[in-house]
Every structure is written in C-alpha cells, then in structure tokens.
Amino acid sequence: MSKDHQVKAKKHLGQHFLNDESIAEKIANSLSFKGYNHVLEIGPGMGVLTKYLLKKDVTTHVIEIDTESVEYLKNNYLTLANRVIEQDFLKYNLNQVFKNEPFAIIGNYPYNISSQIVFKTLEMRDQIPEFSGMFQKEVAQRICSKEGSKVYGILSVLTQAFYDAEYLFTVHPTVFNPPPKVDSGVLLLKRKENYVLSCNENLLFKVVKTAFQQRRKTLRNSLKTLNLSDNLREDSIFGMRPEQLSVSQFIELTILIENDINN
Ligand code: SAH
C-alpha cells in the first residue's frame, strides 16, 4: 500500500477521523506528561493525534484494532513502528507492554465502546494517573457530572471515586470524516492524591450498579437484593434516590452495608 493511501472509514469500528489539526493538538496538550514515562493512545486511526504526542517528552504507544490503520501508521510514522500494538484494547493484557509501570491514556475514542474503556481504566487505576480524550458529548458530560444532575450515574460515581473529572470542551461533528451524528466532548481525568478508598471497593461497584439499575427508586427498594437488615434499611440514607448521593455518600453507604453484612 502506498504511503499516502487514506484509510477508508469503517462504521463497525466506530471510525470517525478527526480532520482539524488544532483540535488534535489541543487534545494532545490536555495531558500534563508529568509523573509517568509512557502514554498509550487508543484507536489512533491515521495518527492525527499521535503526531503531536510524538513531540512530547514521553514514549508514545498506540493500540489499534484495524489492520489498515496499523499499516498506515507503520508507513507514515517510522519512529512509532515498534510501538504499534495491533490488538483490541478491551481484550489485550497491557502489562505485556507496560510491565506494571505507570502510563497515561489518551484518544479520540471509538464511541461504541466508550463505557468499557472507562471501566478498564478504572480496573487499572493503580497504573493510570491521567486519562484524557474525546467521547460522545453526552458520555463525557455524564462522567464529569455531579449528584443532582439528570445524567449522573454509574460512570460518574465510579470514575469520580478515584479521579477528579473535568469536562474541557465540545467538538462539533463537522470536523470529522465521516461526521458522527452527535456532538463530542473532551475530558480530563486526574487520579486523586489519595485514591485508596476507606470502603471495600468491589462492594462499592456492586452497590452503585445495583442502585442505578432502578434510578427512580429509593435505596430502600433498589438495594433489596443485597439482603440488608431491617435495622440498617431504616437509616435515613436509604430514603434517598441514587442520583441524590454524592460520591462520598456512596462510600459511607458502602461502609454501612459492609458492616451490616459482616454482623
Ligand atoms: N484517533 C483517530 C481515529 C478515531 S476513530 C482520529 O482522531 O482520527 C476510533 C479509532 O478506534 C479507529 O481507528 C478504530 O479502528 C479504533 N478502534 C475501534 N475499536 C477499537 C478497539 N477495541 N481497540 C483498539 N482500537 C479500536
């Protein structure tokens, strides 16, 4: 394939190539590049963002599922060639490359797997001090939203338990080829100084997911399946709906539940 051959966008891979250089540069500049030596870009496509990362004082790695894009990258970014991982981000064991060292994650993400990308990041939070990039606007807003907001949900609570989340800016469909049907939003996650929680972390995930499965109901009703004591369920916090609880209240709730289960 010749060097200049452009990758044909494939819908099933969520391919929408960004064609605005200044936005690509702005996204690349959203990371601090401090406190880690490696950056992993998910879904580089034809490398619009990658070329700005390559100018930074870190080692850039990319993971891309599309063979045609991988070929393009290897042909056009010679210095990157050994650091192109041709794999599905969701399935690949990243420590084959990172060997337990810290790294940041960045990307103009494939929107069809955006929640899974965030969940995998949360699982690997010990190694990921920073994360930034572009999602469907709604998803980016949801991740950053606070209690009381209509879009506050599982992703908001679990992400913000470990990371400070900041919505940076909105990107309109016209700067992509092909244009997506929705607006996009860029966000930045910075891991908290103390991100080890005072509650059982697995139980927090379970409580948050169970509560938001029925977001209109009070916790008294939605958490029935956890078999809690009547005594605990009398606590006033159980009269609240999940969207009213702050992250720290979810952590307090998890501690209450933990103690109840252990007694
Ligand atoms: N960053 C490029 C492309 C964005 S489109 C740009 O801004 O122009 C999203 C990219 O993610 C595509 O290149 C697609 O092939 C890739 N992709 C989709 N699913 C993936 C997965 N599971 N793992 C790795 N890359 C994936």
Boltz pocket constraint, residues with backbone or C-beta under 6 A from the ligand:
constraints:
  - pocket:
      binder: B
      contacts: [[A, 13], [A, 14], [A, 15], [A, 16], [A, 17], [A, 18], [A, 19], [A, 42], [A, 43], [A, 44], [A, 45], [A, 46], [A, 47], [A, 48], [A, 49], [A, 63], [A, 64], [A, 65], [A, 66], [A, 69], [A, 87], [A, 88], [A, 89], [A, 90], [A, 107], [A, 108], [A, 109], [A, 110], [A, 111], [A, 113]]
      max_distance: 6.0
